[in-house]
């Protein structure tokens, strides 16, 4: 990422690499806000609409969740908002709001390693949710039919059923793509320029940029985020879908069945030779065009019916005299039984 330049009047300018992708980048943030405040479409105005903010608050409350770095709980948020809501909205509308760093939390993965979560403050979760609700209206019609993660009315079960449909049509080979630390490696410049294609209110883009760069607090020290964004923010799942929608649409144009749930991607082919070509071209696109890192040891081609080798979202596929069937993968079933034993042990 390029360093930020500062103009003579003290107004920060876009990163040098970002200026190439945006024709109005030489203007200061203050001027952007002043001009956009009366322009259409007023997406920021929709974000800050009372009804939209109320819905965002109710969603965050329903999701519960731990406090951020300020220690504020969702129960504390309502009286705080009653007292400071006008001031908060004025800060966001004028471009002077700065999101707080997220609190780092690590949780173990089912197989190995840890997943790094970022817990924003309750107030930032509400603002992010308010942004996501408005962006969802823009992006839902633009997302691929093969995308199932973090979308209303769609689930992992829908993704599994879709793979089963393709298997019944003769797609017997799967290309499994494993992205290394996807949420931590999203390229900020590319993501913001992708957003600008459909979000025509630069104030919203700049607010999202501040969330991407808000940093992470670890052991009392704030670590800046120059790329990616820690999992856990209300807005991140939508942004992650916006970023990988480029991949979905590219392979849809090529006529390749692509099933994706968040960063779990499977491409389907009818032959071993076609699947090998797909593996090479998909890795090239992910690393070359989207600037992501592919785990080449885990990314592979495999028979869709190799019960011991192919696992997707905890399920596998087989083929019998009655056709294609779906069942829980042995590893997922083993983890479930271990957890059940722990929850129902005599000591409890």
C-alpha positions, -999 to +999 in steps of 0.1 A: +000+000+000+012+035-007+017+060+020-009+088+026+000+122+014-012+154+031-021+185+012-011+221+024-045+226+040-040+195+062-067+174+043-055+138+038-054+125+002-058+090-012-029+066-014-009+070-045-018+036-059-055+043-053-054+076-072-049+058-105-082+040-101-103+070-092-105+102-113-115+125-085-089+114-060-071+148-060-099+164-040-097+165-002-120+144+020-136+176+032-145+186-003-158+152-011-181+153+019-193+188+011-201+180-025-217+146-018-239+159+010-263+173-015-257+148-043-276+117-055-277+089-047-275+098-010-265+064+002-250+078+034-283+094+041-300+060+038-275+045+061-281+071+087-319+070+083-336+065+117-355+033+106-323+018+091-303+025+123-331+011+145-331-021+124-293-023+127-295-019+165-321-047+168-300-070+146-269-064+167-289-069+199-303-102+186-268-114+177-255-106+212-217-109+211-189-098+234-179-061+240-151-045+220-121-026+233-143-001+252-160-027+272-195-015+262-221-042+262-253-042+240-273-034+271-251-003+277-255+008+241-292+019+242-288+046+270-255+057+253-272+061+220-301+080+235-277+106+248-251+107+220-270+096+188-273+131+173-236+138+179-226+104+164-247+109+133-233+144+128-197+131+130-204+104+104-222+128+081-194+153+083-167+127+077-151+131+112-160+098+127-131+074+133-139+037+141-123+021+171-097-007+166-112-042+170-104-065+199-084-096+188-097-130+198-084-164+187-106-195+185-093-230+176-102-245+141-117-279+140-087-294+122-057-274+132-045-238+139-066-209+151-090-185+135-084-149+143-115-130+151-119-092+154-145-079+178-156-043+170-172-021+196-210-024+199-214+011+183-192+002+154-212-031+149-244-010+147-229+014+121-214-015+101-248-033+102-265-001+090-241+001+061-245-036+052-283-033+051-281-006+024-253-022+004-272-055+005-300-038-016-274-029-042-254-062-043-280-090-038-292-087-075-255-087-087-243-118-068-239-151-086-265-178-082-237-201-070-229-180-040-245-192-008-226-178+022-239-149+043-268-142+020-305-139+030-326-170+023-295-191+014-276-217+035-249-244+034-277-270+028-286-251-004-250-253-016-249-291-009-281-296-028-268-276-058-237-298-060-259-329-059-279-315-088-247-310-109-235-345-099-268-360-113-261-341-146-227-359-150-203-336-132-181-361-115-149-342-108-144-315-082-118-287-080-114-279-044-098-244-038-083-235-004-075-199+002-049-191+028-062-167+054-086-152+029-102-126+053-067-114+063-054-110+027-082-090+009-065-062-011-079-029+002-073-009-030-089-035-053-119-039-029-125-002-027-123+002-065-147-027-069-172-010-045-169+023-065-184+005-095-218+002-078-217+024-047-219+059-061-215+078-028-178+084-021-186+092+016-197+056+021-165+043+004-144+065+027-163+053+058-157+016+047-120+024+041-117+037+077-132+004+090-108-016+069-079+004+083-091+008+119-065-017+132-065-045+157-057-042+194-034-070+207-021-070+242-030-033+246-011-023+214-030-012+182-016-030+151-026-013+118-044-033+091-029-026+056-048-055+040-076-078+049-100-073+078-104-095+109-134-119+108-162-107+131-174-074+118-210-071+106-199-056+073-170-079+064-191-109+052-207-087+026-174-072+015-159-107+013-188-117-011-183-085-031-146-093-036-151-130-046-181-122-067-155-113-094-143-149-093-179-163-094-189-141-124-156-149-143-162-187-141-199-183-148-190-165-180-168-195-188-197-219-183-181-236-153-203-247-124-190-227-094-203-233-058-190-210-031-199-206+006-178-176+019-142-187+010-150-224+005-149-228-033-157-258-055-156-259-093-171-289-111-160-307-143-170-338-162-135-352-167-101-354-150-085-335-179-110-306-176-106-305-138-068-302-141-072-272-165-097-256-142-074-260-112-046-242-131-067-214-145-086-208-112-054-206-092-040-182-118-071-159-115-072-159-077-035-151-073-029-130-104-061-110-106-075-110-071-041-109-053-051-137-030-030-166-017-040-202-026-029-231-004-016-253-032-011-283-009-048-284+000-061-272-034-066-302-057-088-322-081-108-351-068-136-374-077-169-360-063-177-395-051-144-401-032-161-403+002-128-403+021-112-375+000-139-350-008-156-331+020-175-299+015-191-280+044-191-312+065-208-334+039-197-359+012-214-376-018-218-411-030-235-430-058-256-461-054-283-480-072-308-452-064-285-425-077-265-397-060-268-394-022-255-370+004-243-379+039-224-364+068-186-368+063-169-392+087-147-365+102-177-342+108-196-371+124-167-380+146-164-343+158-201-342+165-200-374+186-170-361+206-188-328+213-219-347+223-199-369+247-184-338+263-218-321+267-235-352+282-206-365+304-216-377+339-196-349+355-221-324+340 
